[in-house]
Amino acid sequence: MSAVAAAASSDLAPLPVFLLIDEFREAVVGDLPEDDLTGRLERRQYVIDRLKLDFSKDAARLAAQFATDGAVGDRLDAPTAGEWIRHNCKTTSSVAYDSINVGEQLHRLSKCADAVAAGEIGFAHLSVIARTAKALDG
């Protein structure tokens, strides 16, 4: 395993999920030749988009917990769900809050979520649609 692909933390490496992730990563493109770079990229991005869709659902649920239970922020030592996601999921604020927004808008955008699941649009497209839907709400 290269340094880039190595497990991020020695505390987490023993978890069985890491072995499953490595197997899955290989299975995603295992039927494609090494030189089919475009096919491999498309397949990997589809998986990433599906994972981001799931991530956004959980992000919105966390944001809802912050909104309804004032003690959540104290327990998690974070002022907002977005800041908790940014810090603990090692992402940017824009990615964190964008994920929350997509998850919050999914009830209105079920056909778009289905299109992501079907590989017809990417998560980035869904994100733009969700931002537009939120902006239209004023």
Z-matrix of the N, CA and C atoms (Angstrom, degrees):
N
C 1 1.459
C 2 1.521 1 107.95
N 3 1.313 2 117.23 1 133.31
C 4 1.457 3 121.05 2 -179.52
C 5 1.521 4 110.33 3 -74.13
N 6 1.320 5 115.64 4 165.31
C 7 1.461 6 120.15 5 178.09
C 8 1.520 7 110.90 6 -61.45
N 9 1.323 8 116.99 7 -32.73
C 10 1.457 9 121.03 8 -179.92
C 11 1.520 10 110.92 9 -69.13
N 12 1.315 11 117.43 10 -37.40
C 13 1.457 12 121.27 11 -175.92
C 14 1.518 13 113.52 12 -92.99
N 15 1.324 14 117.96 13 -1.43
C 16 1.459 15 121.09 14 -177.34
C 17 1.516 16 110.81 15 -65.19
N 18 1.316 17 116.23 16 152.53
C 19 1.458 18 121.24 17 175.90
C 20 1.521 19 108.85 18 -57.07
N 21 1.318 20 116.58 19 140.66
C 22 1.453 21 122.30 20 -171.96
C 23 1.523 22 113.63 21 -69.31
N 24 1.300 23 117.74 22 -31.30
C 25 1.454 24 119.40 23 -173.79
C 26 1.520 25 110.32 24 -138.47
N 27 1.328 26 115.73 25 135.45
C 28 1.461 27 118.75 26 177.29
C 29 1.523 28 110.67 27 -65.96
N 30 1.332 29 117.79 28 -23.88
C 31 1.461 30 120.95 29 176.82
C 32 1.526 31 111.19 30 -68.74
N 33 1.325 32 117.35 31 -28.99
C 34 1.453 33 121.30 32 -176.57
C 35 1.528 34 113.01 33 -97.42
N 36 1.304 35 118.02 34 -22.00
C 37 1.464 36 121.93 35 -173.03
C 38 1.525 37 114.12 36 -53.00
N 39 1.340 38 120.77 37 -37.70
C 40 1.457 39 119.47 38 -177.96
C 41 1.535 40 114.36 39 -70.24
N 42 1.306 41 117.64 40 -12.61
C 43 1.459 42 119.78 41 -178.14
C 44 1.526 43 110.83 42 -62.60
N 45 1.326 44 117.67 43 134.94
C 46 1.468 45 120.81 44 179.98
C 47 1.530 46 113.35 45 -58.28
N 48 1.322 47 116.80 46 -25.91
C 49 1.459 48 119.09 47 -178.54
C 50 1.528 49 111.61 48 -60.91
N 51 1.324 50 117.65 49 -30.28
C 52 1.462 51 119.39 50 179.76
C 53 1.519 52 111.73 51 -65.96
N 54 1.312 53 116.28 52 -37.04
C 55 1.460 54 119.73 53 176.33
C 56 1.527 55 110.08 54 -65.84
N 57 1.320 56 116.18 55 -41.19
C 58 1.466 57 119.85 56 178.29
C 59 1.527 58 111.11 57 -64.24
N 60 1.306 59 116.39 58 -39.86
C 61 1.465 60 120.11 59 179.29
C 62 1.518 61 110.21 60 -62.34
N 63 1.315 62 117.00 61 -45.10
C 64 1.462 63 119.53 62 178.84
C 65 1.521 64 111.48 63 -61.93
N 66 1.317 65 117.36 64 -42.12
C 67 1.463 66 120.81 65 177.48
C 68 1.522 67 110.65 66 -63.16
N 69 1.321 68 115.90 67 -43.44
C 70 1.458 69 120.87 68 -179.47
C 71 1.526 70 111.41 69 -63.36
N 72 1.330 71 115.93 70 -44.19
C 73 1.466 72 119.85 71 179.91
C 74 1.520 73 110.66 72 -56.55
N 75 1.306 74 115.94 73 -40.59
C 76 1.460 75 119.77 74 178.73
C 77 1.524 76 111.36 75 -71.88
N 78 1.323 77 116.81 76 -39.23
C 79 1.469 78 120.48 77 -178.12
C 80 1.530 79 112.12 78 -66.04
N 81 1.318 80 116.85 79 -32.31
C 82 1.467 81 120.83 80 -177.78
C 83 1.525 82 111.69 81 -57.33
N 84 1.311 83 116.04 82 -39.20
C 85 1.474 84 120.01 83 -177.47
C 86 1.527 85 112.29 84 -119.17
N 87 1.322 86 116.67 85 9.38
C 88 1.455 87 121.10 86 -174.24
C 89 1.516 88 114.85 87 -59.36
N 90 1.321 89 117.28 88 -27.93
C 91 1.459 90 119.98 89 -179.54
C 92 1.524 91 112.71 90 -88.84
N 93 1.321 92 116.84 91 -1.82
C 94 1.464 93 120.54 92 -178.70
C 95 1.525 94 109.89 93 -101.96
N 96 1.318 95 116.76 94 141.24
C 97 1.466 96 119.25 95 176.95
C 98 1.538 97 110.91 96 -64.23
N 99 1.319 98 116.04 97 150.43
C 100 1.467 99 121.79 98 179.09
C 101 1.522 100 111.78 99 -55.32
N 102 1.321 101 117.56 100 -32.66
C 103 1.462 102 119.95 101 -176.23
C 104 1.535 103 112.90 102 -88.27
N 105 1.320 104 118.01 103 1.22
C 106 1.471 105 120.99 104 175.35
C 107 1.529 106 108.01 105 -87.50
N 108 1.314 107 115.06 106 67.37
C 109 1.462 108 119.94 107 -174.39
C 110 1.514 109 112.61 108 -63.04
N 111 1.315 110 118.02 109 -39.63
C 112 1.461 111 119.39 110 -178.76
C 113 1.528 112 110.73 111 -66.94
N 114 1.312 113 117.35 112 -41.75
C 115 1.461 114 120.58 113 177.36
C 116 1.514 115 111.64 114 -63.39
N 117 1.335 116 116.60 115 -41.51
C 118 1.461 117 121.65 116 -179.99
C 119 1.529 118 110.47 117 -65.57
N 120 1.330 119 116.79 118 -41.66
C 121 1.467 120 120.40 119 178.68
C 122 1.527 121 111.16 120 -64.73
N 123 1.327 122 116.49 121 -45.49
C 124 1.462 123 119.81 122 179.42
C 125 1.526 124 111.44 123 -60.57
N 126 1.300 125 116.32 124 -44.26
C 127 1.464 126 121.03 125 -178.53
C 128 1.519 127 110.34 126 -64.90
N 129 1.315 128 117.11 127 -45.64
C 130 1.472 129 119.82 128 179.88
C 131 1.531 130 111.30 129 -63.64
N 132 1.336 131 116.75 130 -40.97
C 133 1.463 132 119.02 131 -179.33
C 134 1.523 133 111.19 132 -65.62
N 135 1.314 134 117.15 133 -36.28
C 136 1.459 135 120.23 134 176.77
C 137 1.537 136 109.82 135 -59.62
N 138 1.317 137 116.90 136 -44.69
C 139 1.465 138 120.98 137 179.13
C 140 1.524 139 110.41 138 -63.88
N 141 1.313 140 116.75 139 -43.50
C 142 1.469 141 120.96 140 178.04
C 143 1.524 142 110.11 141 -59.47
N 144 1.323 143 116.86 142 -44.57
C 145 1.470 144 120.47 143 179.73
C 146 1.522 145 111.46 144 -60.99
N 147 1.320 146 116.49 145 -41.72
C 148 1.472 147 119.85 146 178.86
C 149 1.526 148 110.60 147 -64.73
N 150 1.318 149 116.94 148 -41.32
C 151 1.463 150 120.17 149 178.02
C 152 1.524 151 111.15 150 -65.26
N 153 1.325 152 116.84 151 -39.75
C 154 1.466 153 119.88 152 178.57
C 155 1.526 154 111.04 153 -64.94
N 156 1.311 155 117.02 154 -34.67
C 157 1.457 156 120.65 155 176.82
C 158 1.528 157 109.86 156 -62.31
N 159 1.322 158 116.96 157 -46.69
C 160 1.463 159 120.69 158 176.60
C 161 1.526 160 111.22 159 -63.18
N 162 1.331 161 116.28 160 -41.84
C 163 1.460 162 121.47 161 179.19
C 164 1.531 163 110.22 162 -58.66
N 165 1.321 164 116.81 163 -42.57
C 166 1.467 165 120.46 164 -177.93
C 167 1.521 166 111.85 165 -64.70
N 168 1.318 167 116.85 166 -34.71
C 169 1.465 168 119.97 167 177.47
C 170 1.528 169 109.96 168 -63.96
N 171 1.324 170 116.32 169 -46.43
C 172 1.463 171 119.66 170 178.65
C 173 1.521 172 111.92 171 -66.65
N 174 1.323 173 116.95 172 -36.89
C 175 1.468 174 120.84 173 178.92
C 176 1.525 175 110.56 174 -62.20
N 177 1.316 176 116.71 175 -42.54
C 178 1.469 177 120.37 176 178.94
C 179 1.529 178 110.63 177 -66.48
N 180 1.314 179 117.28 178 -37.46
C 181 1.465 180 120.44 179 177.69
C 182 1.527 181 110.54 180 -64.56
N 183 1.331 182 116.62 181 -40.19
C 184 1.468 183 119.62 182 176.98
C 185 1.522 184 110.36 183 -64.53
N 186 1.322 185 116.97 184 -42.88
C 187 1.466 186 120.80 185 178.65
C 188 1.524 187 110.39 186 -60.68
N 189 1.318 188 117.15 187 -39.41
C 190 1.461 189 120.69 188 178.28
C 191 1.531 190 110.65 189 -64.08
N 192 1.329 191 117.38 190 -37.81
C 193 1.455 192 120.36 191 176.96
C 194 1.530 193 110.48 192 -63.92
N 195 1.318 194 116.79 193 -42.29
C 196 1.468 195 120.04 194 177.13
C 197 1.526 196 110.18 195 -61.14
N 198 1.323 197 116.91 196 -39.10
C 199 1.462 198 121.08 197 -176.35
C 200 1.525 199 112.38 198 -72.16
N 201 1.319 200 117.58 199 -29.75
C 202 1.463 201 119.70 200 -174.57
C 203 1.522 202 114.46 201 -103.20
N 204 1.322 203 116.98 202 -14.62
C 205 1.468 204 120.23 203 -177.14
C 206 1.520 205 108.76 204 -133.75
N 207 1.315 206 116.20 205 103.50
C 208 1.460 207 120.99 206 -177.77
C 209 1.515 208 114.45 207 -61.49
N 210 1.313 209 117.30 208 -19.61
C 211 1.465 210 120.70 209 -178.84
C 212 1.528 211 112.54 210 -80.40
N 213 1.315 212 117.60 211 -14.89
C 214 1.469 213 120.03 212 -178.17
C 215 1.519 214 110.64 213 -61.04
N 216 1.300 215 117.08 214 -44.77
C 217 1.455 216 120.70 215 179.57
C 218 1.517 217 112.46 216 -60.13
N 219 1.319 218 116.20 217 -40.15
C 220 1.465 219 120.08 218 177.73
C 221 1.527 220 110.93 219 -66.65
N 222 1.333 221 115.87 220 -44.44
C 223 1.476 222 119.32 221 -179.74
C 224 1.526 223 111.75 222 -62.66
N 225 1.327 224 115.91 223 -38.84
C 226 1.466 225 120.17 224 -177.17
C 227 1.528 226 112.35 225 -92.83
N 228 1.324 227 116.40 226 -2.79
C 229 1.460 228 121.83 227 179.81
C 230 1.529 229 111.37 228 56.00
N 231 1.327 230 115.19 229 49.69
C 232 1.461 231 121.09 230 179.21
C 233 1.525 232 108.84 231 -147.45
N 234 1.332 233 118.09 232 142.25
C 235 1.457 234 120.18 233 -179.79
C 236 1.530 235 113.61 234 -73.83
N 237 1.339 236 116.54 235 -28.17
C 238 1.468 237 121.26 236 -178.41
C 239 1.525 238 109.38 237 -145.86
N 240 1.310 239 114.90 238 163.09
C 241 1.465 240 119.89 239 174.91
C 242 1.525 241 110.28 240 -62.24
N 243 1.316 242 115.96 241 -40.39
C 244 1.465 243 119.45 242 -179.79
C 245 1.513 244 112.38 243 -61.08
N 246 1.324 245 116.62 244 -40.24
C 247 1.463 246 119.69 245 178.81
C 248 1.516 247 111.35 246 -71.02
N 249 1.331 248 117.17 247 -35.93
C 250 1.460 249 119.00 248 175.90
C 251 1.532 250 109.91 249 -63.15
N 252 1.324 251 116.86 250 -45.48
C 253 1.467 252 121.16 251 179.56
C 254 1.525 253 110.11 252 -62.57
N 255 1.323 254 116.58 253 -46.03
C 256 1.464 255 120.12 254 -179.82
C 257 1.523 256 111.04 255 -55.54
N 258 1.311 257 115.94 256 -48.44
C 259 1.460 258 119.72 257 -175.37
C 260 1.535 259 112.22 258 -74.21
N 261 1.308 260 116.82 259 -49.32
C 262 1.464 261 120.62 260 -171.63
C 263 1.521 262 113.98 261 -82.94
N 264 1.304 263 117.07 262 -25.64
C 265 1.472 264 120.48 263 177.22
C 266 1.522 265 111.13 264 -98.22
N 267 1.327 266 115.55 265 3.66
C 268 1.466 267 122.64 266 174.36
C 269 1.524 268 112.06 267 53.48
N 270 1.316 269 113.95 268 57.34
C 271 1.454 270 120.41 269 179.89
C 272 1.527 271 108.97 270 -133.54
N 273 1.294 272 116.57 271 -177.94
C 274 1.455 273 120.39 272 178.22
C 275 1.519 274 110.47 273 -87.31
N 276 1.316 275 115.57 274 162.88
C 277 1.461 276 119.71 275 175.98
C 278 1.514 277 110.98 276 -60.24
N 279 1.327 278 116.77 277 -41.16
C 280 1.467 279 118.89 278 -177.93
C 281 1.523 280 111.44 279 -64.33
N 282 1.322 281 117.66 280 -39.41
C 283 1.467 282 119.99 281 177.39
C 284 1.521 283 109.80 282 -66.01
N 285 1.321 284 117.53 283 -42.88
C 286 1.463 285 121.22 284 -179.07
C 287 1.528 286 111.41 285 -61.22
N 288 1.326 287 116.35 286 -51.36
C 289 1.454 288 119.44 287 -177.15
C 290 1.527 289 111.82 288 -71.92
N 291 1.310 290 117.24 289 -31.05
C 292 1.453 291 120.54 290 175.72
C 293 1.527 292 110.03 291 -65.17
N 294 1.315 293 116.64 292 -41.16
C 295 1.466 294 120.62 293 178.18
C 296 1.530 295 110.42 294 -62.28
N 297 1.311 296 116.43 295 -42.96
C 298 1.460 297 120.37 296 177.52
C 299 1.522 298 109.83 297 -60.21
N 300 1.329 299 116.69 298 -47.45
C 301 1.454 300 120.04 299 -178.15
C 302 1.528 301 111.55 300 -61.34
N 303 1.317 302 117.54 301 -44.54
C 304 1.473 303 119.56 302 178.87
C 305 1.520 304 109.31 303 -58.84
N 306 1.315 305 116.90 304 -48.23
C 307 1.456 306 119.81 305 179.93
C 308 1.520 307 112.92 306 -59.71
N 309 1.331 308 116.12 307 -38.73
C 310 1.471 309 119.74 308 179.50
C 311 1.524 310 112.49 309 -69.77
N 312 1.309 311 117.62 310 -27.65
C 313 1.464 312 121.31 311 -177.65
C 314 1.525 313 113.33 312 -91.18
N 315 1.323 314 118.04 313 -8.63
C 316 1.469 315 120.66 314 -172.98
C 317 1.521 316 113.55 315 -58.43
N 318 1.326 317 117.71 316 -32.70
C 319 1.465 318 119.33 317 179.64
C 320 1.525 319 111.22 318 -60.96
N 321 1.326 320 116.63 319 -26.90
C 322 1.469 321 121.64 320 178.70
C 323 1.519 322 112.21 321 -92.01
N 324 1.311 323 116.26 322 -15.51
C 325 1.463 324 120.99 323 -170.82
C 326 1.523 325 112.13 324 -121.25
N 327 1.321 326 116.25 325 39.62
C 328 1.460 327 119.17 326 -175.03
C 329 1.523 328 112.30 327 -62.36
N 330 1.327 329 117.44 328 -36.09
C 331 1.474 330 119.18 329 178.39
C 332 1.525 331 110.95 330 -67.42
N 333 1.310 332 116.48 331 -34.26
C 334 1.471 333 120.12 332 177.17
C 335 1.529 334 110.40 333 -69.31
N 336 1.335 335 116.44 334 -40.77
C 337 1.470 336 119.76 335 177.01
C 338 1.524 337 109.48 336 -63.12
N 339 1.310 338 116.97 337 -39.82
C 340 1.467 339 120.62 338 176.61
C 341 1.526 340 110.76 339 -62.86
N 342 1.326 341 116.47 340 -37.20
C 343 1.469 342 120.59 341 179.14
C 344 1.526 343 110.86 342 -66.62
N 345 1.335 344 117.56 343 -36.46
C 346 1.467 345 120.13 344 174.83
C 347 1.523 346 109.09 345 -64.58
N 348 1.322 347 116.26 346 -47.03
C 349 1.468 348 120.62 347 -179.28
C 350 1.530 349 111.74 348 -60.49
N 351 1.312 350 116.53 349 -31.87
C 352 1.467 351 121.03 350 -179.96
C 353 1.528 352 112.51 351 -86.30
N 354 1.331 353 116.32 352 -5.00
C 355 1.457 354 119.92 353 -179.48
C 356 1.520 355 113.77 354 78.45
N 357 1.319 356 116.83 355 16.23
C 358 1.463 357 121.20 356 -178.87
C 359 1.528 358 112.06 357 -82.09
N 360 1.327 359 115.95 358 -31.91
C 361 1.465 360 121.56 359 173.58
C 362 1.530 361 106.95 360 -134.93
N 363 1.313 362 115.66 361 161.98
C 364 1.455 363 119.68 362 177.93
C 365 1.515 364 111.40 363 -95.83
N 366 1.317 365 115.64 364 169.07
C 367 1.459 366 120.09 365 178.29
C 368 1.519 367 111.00 366 -60.95
N 369 1.326 368 116.97 367 -34.97
C 370 1.469 369 119.59 368 178.74
C 371 1.528 370 111.00 369 -60.00
N 372 1.327 371 116.33 370 -38.54
C 373 1.468 372 119.59 371 176.98
C 374 1.526 373 110.27 372 -65.52
N 375 1.322 374 116.43 373 -44.28
C 376 1.459 375 120.66 374 178.42
C 377 1.526 376 110.47 375 -59.66
N 378 1.302 377 116.81 376 -38.33
C 379 1.449 378 121.49 377 179.29
C 380 1.528 379 111.56 378 -61.70
N 381 1.315 380 116.60 379 -44.08
C 382 1.470 381 120.73 380 178.19
C 383 1.529 382 109.70 381 -63.65
N 384 1.315 383 117.08 382 -43.38
C 385 1.464 384 121.21 383 179.55
C 386 1.525 385 110.16 384 -62.55
N 387 1.330 386 117.17 385 -41.53
C 388 1.472 387 120.84 386 179.67
C 389 1.525 388 111.33 387 -65.57
N 390 1.328 389 117.31 388 -40.21
C 391 1.475 390 119.98 389 177.34
C 392 1.523 391 110.07 390 -63.72
N 393 1.316 392 116.72 391 -40.34
C 394 1.461 393 120.33 392 178.86
C 395 1.521 394 110.44 393 -64.79
N 396 1.322 395 116.85 394 -43.77
C 397 1.467 396 120.72 395 179.07
C 398 1.524 397 110.80 396 -60.28
N 399 1.325 398 116.71 397 -41.98
C 400 1.468 399 120.11 398 179.22
C 401 1.531 400 110.62 399 -66.43
N 402 1.327 401 116.69 400 -41.20
C 403 1.467 402 120.57 401 -179.73
C 404 1.529 403 111.17 402 -64.27
N 405 1.314 404 117.03 403 -34.90
C 406 1.459 405 120.63 404 179.58
C 407 1.529 406 111.79 405 -68.27
N 408 1.338 407 115.59 406 -24.16
C 409 1.467 408 120.07 407 176.67
C 410 1.521 409 111.47 408 -72.94
N 411 1.334 410 115.28 409 -18.96
C 412 1.446 411 120.54 410 175.64
C 413 1.454 412 113.98 411 89.06
